């Protein structure tokens, strides 16, 4: 009898051990899956977008940080940083703090990002150019993502060779996967005065650093004059010899291009404000000559009397009441620092 009980007890014991092992494995798998599911549930992608004449370089003092640099020029408004709240910034150096986020971007950039080499001395000179630049220091992102592209050519000779033509990135998003939308803040040192740290309220996952043109694009400008000027100012600020060209531009744009080292002598070099002043002061000949860079208007408006007054009003309205904005069509530059 005892031997029979002993014989029946073995299968029960074996089954119990087997069942306990299954439960233990399932429990461990549940423990491992729980943190991953929790992490995925609390991570959100945030995009820090840069619009305007920007260049990017690794911070020479911190390999895990990136610097965004832009010249401060009369052709542009002050830099504006915007989340749900926003603020205009004076020239200076600023730091964007990002809450806990994912790893760094890979070393390979998409070829649609225009790239250039800059020596360490030139980069430092740009960083030290007080009252003439903006510098934003921020952690390296997990990815650089194109936010806008424009077809153009970029090269070290003027005009750039057709072989360089492609859809270059003109606005860029730095992507971070963060644990919280709280904790984004901006601190820094303006070149003049003081700056109180700004806590950015990020209700939607986008922060924008925008440098807008001081004036709207001229509707009849067929030569992308503002974008050419912006790129010229950017590379001059960085001490680089680079040029941009837009294959879609019509007319004789190269002779009036502000980048051209041997431009044709023309009144077309007047700034938009100078052209309007010439118009309103009655010097319509200068405004007509300015049309060589795209500011044209019908010939019947160049007459005298009432037609002349109409021409003044119409062209002035083109400047002051045209939809505000427009954007720089020139590529953003990604810099590799050399000794």
C-alpha positions in Angstrom: 0.0 0.0 0.0 2.8 2.4 0.9 4.6 1.6 -2.3 1.4 2.4 -4.3 1.0 5.8 -2.7 4.6 6.5 -3.3 4.3 5.6 -6.9 1.2 7.8 -7.4 3.0 10.8 -5.6 5.8 11.0 -8.1 3.7 12.3 -11.1 2.0 14.8 -8.8 5.3 16.1 -7.6 6.8 16.3 -11.1 3.7 18.1 -12.4 3.9 20.6 -9.5 7.5 21.4 -10.2 6.8 21.8 -13.9 3.8 24.1 -13.2 5.8 26.2 -10.8 8.6 26.6 -13.4 6.1 27.9 -16.0 4.7 30.4 -13.6 8.2 31.6 -12.6 9.2 32.2 -16.2 6.0 34.0 -17.0 6.5 36.2 -14.0 10.0 37.1 -15.0 8.9 37.9 -18.6 6.2 40.2 -17.2 8.7 42.0 -15.1 11.0 42.6 -18.1 8.2 43.8 -20.4 6.7 46.2 -17.9 9.6 48.7 -17.9 9.8 48.7 -21.7 6.1 49.4 -22.0 6.3 52.1 -19.3 9.2 53.8 -21.1 7.4 53.7 -24.5 4.3 55.2 -22.9 6.2 58.2 -21.4 8.5 59.1 -24.3 7.4 61.8 -26.7 9.2 63.3 -29.7 9.9 67.0 -29.6 11.2 69.0 -32.6 13.4 72.1 -32.2 13.1 73.9 -35.6 15.5 76.5 -36.9 14.4 78.9 -39.7 16.7 81.5 -41.2 20.4 81.9 -42.1 21.8 79.3 -39.7 24.9 77.1 -39.5 25.5 74.2 -37.1 28.8 73.0 -35.6 29.8 70.7 -32.7 30.6 72.7 -29.6 34.4 72.8 -29.4 34.1 72.7 -25.6 31.6 69.8 -25.4 31.4 67.0 -27.9 27.8 66.2 -26.7 26.5 69.6 -27.6 25.8 71.4 -30.8 26.0 75.1 -31.6 23.5 76.9 -33.9 25.1 80.2 -35.2 23.6 83.0 -37.2 24.7 86.6 -38.1 22.6 89.5 -36.8 21.9 91.8 -39.9 19.8 94.7 -40.8 18.0 92.5 -43.4 16.4 90.4 -40.7 14.3 90.9 -37.6 15.5 89.9 -34.1 15.7 86.2 -33.4 12.4 84.9 -31.9 12.1 81.7 -29.8 8.6 80.3 -29.7 6.8 77.4 -28.0 3.3 78.1 -26.6 5.0 81.3 -25.3 7.6 83.3 -27.2 10.2 86.0 -26.8 12.5 88.0 -29.1 16.2 87.8 -28.3 19.0 90.3 -28.5 22.3 89.1 -30.0 24.2 86.9 -27.6 24.9 83.3 -26.5 22.0 81.2 -25.2 21.6 77.6 -23.8 18.5 75.5 -24.4 18.0 73.0 -21.6 16.2 69.8 -22.7 14.7 67.3 -20.2 16.0 63.7 -20.1 16.2 62.5 -23.7 17.4 59.7 -25.9 20.9 59.1 -27.4 22.9 61.2 -29.9 22.5 61.4 -33.6 24.7 59.2 -35.9 27.7 60.8 -37.5 26.3 60.6 -41.0 24.2 63.4 -42.3 21.7 63.2 -45.2 23.4 64.6 -48.3 20.6 67.1 -48.7 22.2 69.0 -45.8 24.8 71.5 -47.2 28.1 70.8 -45.6 31.3 72.8 -45.3 34.6 72.8 -43.4 35.6 75.6 -41.1 38.9 75.9 -39.2 38.8 76.3 -35.5 40.1 79.8 -35.6 37.3 81.0 -37.9 34.7 79.3 -35.7 36.0 80.9 -32.6 36.1 84.3 -34.3 32.4 83.9 -35.2 31.6 82.9 -31.6 33.4 85.9 -30.2 31.7 88.4 -32.6 29.7 90.2 -30.0 26.7 92.3 -31.2 27.0 90.6 -34.6 25.7 87.1 -34.0 23.3 84.7 -32.3 24.6 81.4 -30.7 22.3 78.8 -29.4 23.9 75.9 -27.5 21.8 72.7 -27.1 22.3 69.0 -26.6 23.0 66.9 -29.7 19.7 65.5 -30.9 18.9 61.9 -31.9 18.3 63.1 -35.5 18.4 66.1 -37.8 15.3 66.2 -39.9 14.6 68.3 -42.9 11.7 70.7 -42.3 11.9 72.4 -45.7 13.9 72.0 -48.9 14.6 74.3 -51.9 16.4 73.4 -55.1 19.7 75.3 -55.4 23.4 75.0 -56.1 26.2 75.5 -53.6 29.9 75.7 -54.3 33.2 77.5 -53.6 33.3 79.2 -57.1 30.9 81.7 -58.5 28.5 80.7 -59.9 28.3 77.3 -58.3 28.6 74.4 -60.8 25.4 72.7 -62.0 26.7 69.4 -60.6 26.1 70.7 -57.1 22.4 71.2 -57.7 19.9 69.4 -55.4 17.1 70.0 -53.0 19.0 71.4 -50.1 17.6 71.7 -46.6 16.6 75.3 -45.8 14.8 74.6 -42.4 15.9 71.9 -40.0 14.3 70.1 -37.0 16.4 68.7 -34.2 14.5 65.7 -32.9 14.6 64.6 -29.2 12.7 61.8 -27.6 12.0 63.2 -24.1 10.4 61.8 -20.9 8.4 65.0 -20.3 7.3 68.2 -22.1 8.2 70.0 -18.9 11.7 71.2 -18.3 12.6 73.1 -21.5 14.2 76.4 -20.7 16.4 79.0 -22.2 19.2 80.8 -20.3 22.0 82.9 -21.6 24.0 86.0 -21.9 23.0 88.8 -24.3 25.8 91.0 -25.6 24.2 94.0 -23.9 22.1 94.0 -20.8 20.8 91.0 -18.9 18.5 88.0 -19.6 16.1 86.3 -17.2 15.9 82.6 -17.9 12.8 81.7 -19.9 10.7 78.6 -19.0 9.3 77.4 -22.3 5.7 76.1 -22.2 5.6 73.2 -24.6 2.0 72.2 -25.1 2.6 70.9 -28.6 5.9 69.2 -29.3 7.6 72.0 -31.3 10.0 74.8 -30.4 11.0 77.3 -33.1 14.0 79.6 -33.4 13.1 81.9 -36.3 14.9 84.8 -37.9 12.5 86.4 -40.3 13.3 88.9 -43.1 13.0 92.5 -42.1 10.7 93.1 -45.1 8.4 90.8 -47.1 9.7 89.5 -50.4 9.2 91.8 -53.3 6.5 90.2 -55.4 8.3 90.9 -58.7 11.8 90.0 -57.5 12.7 87.1 -59.9 16.3 86.7 -58.5 15.8 85.5 -54.9 17.8 88.6 -53.9 17.1 88.3 -50.2 18.2 84.7 -50.0 21.4 85.5 -51.9 22.2 88.3 -49.5 21.4 86.2 -46.5 23.8 83.4 -47.6 26.4 86.0 -48.4 26.1 87.4 -44.9 26.2 84.0 -43.3 29.4 82.8 -45.0 31.1 86.2 -44.5 30.3 85.9 -40.8 31.8 82.4 -40.8 34.9 83.4 -42.9 34.0 80.9 -45.7 34.1 81.3 -49.5 30.8 79.7 -50.6 28.1 80.8 -52.9 24.5 79.9 -53.6 22.5 80.0 -56.9 18.9 79.2 -57.7 18.5 77.5 -61.1 14.8 78.5 -61.2 15.6 82.2 -61.2 14.9 84.0 -64.4 16.5 87.0 -66.0 20.0 88.3 -65.8 20.4 87.6 -62.1 24.1 86.9 -61.9 25.1 90.4 -62.9 23.1 91.8 -60.0 23.8 89.1 -57.5 25.2 90.6 -54.2 27.4 87.5 -54.0 29.0 88.2 -57.4 32.7 89.3 -56.9 32.4 91.2 -60.3 28.9 92.5 -60.4 27.6 94.7 -63.2 27.3 98.3 -62.1 23.5 98.8 -61.6 21.2 100.9 -59.5 19.5 97.5 -58.7 21.8 97.2 -55.6 19.5 99.6 -53.8 17.8 98.1 -50.7 14.0 97.8 -50.7 13.7 100.8 -48.4 15.9 102.8 -50.7 13.8 101.9 -53.7 10.6 102.9 -51.9 12.3 106.2 -50.9 13.3 106.9 -54.5 9.8 106.2 -55.6 8.1 108.4 -53.1 10.6 111.2 -53.7 9.7 111.3 -57.4 12.9 109.7 -58.7 11.1 107.1 -60.8 14.1 106.7 -63.1 16.0 105.0 -60.2 13.1 102.7 -59.5 12.9 101.8 -63.1 16.6 101.0 -63.1 16.1 99.0 -60.0 13.8 96.7 -62.0 16.9 95.0 -63.4 16.8 92.8 -60.3 13.2 92.1 -60.6 11.4 95.2 -59.4 9.4 95.8 -62.6 6.1 97.4 -63.2 4.0 98.1 -66.3 5.5 100.8 -68.6 2.2 102.8 -68.6 2.8 103.6 -65.0 6.0 105.5 -65.7 4.3 108.4 -67.3 3.6 111.8 -65.7 0.7 113.2 -63.8 -2.0 110.9 -62.4 -0.3 107.8 -63.7 2.9 108.7 -61.9 1.0 109.1 -58.6 -0.7 105.7 -59.2 2.7 104.1 -59.8 4.0 105.5 -56.5 1.0 104.2 -54.5 0.9 100.8 -56.2 4.6 100.0 -55.8 4.7 101.4 -52.2 1.7 99.1 -51.4 3.7 96.2 -52.8 6.3 96.7 -50.2 4.2 97.7 -47.2 1.1 95.7 -47.6 2.3 92.5 -49.2 1.8 89.5 -46.9 4.5 89.7 -44.2 7.1 87.1 -44.1 8.6 85.0 -46.8 11.6 82.9 -45.8 15.2 82.5 -46.6 15.6 80.0 -49.5 19.3 79.5 -49.0 20.6 76.3 -47.4 21.4 75.8 -43.8 25.1 74.9 -43.3 26.5 72.0 -41.3 30.1 72.6 -40.4 33.0 70.3 -39.7 35.7 71.9 -37.7 39.3 71.4 -38.7 42.5 72.4 -36.8 
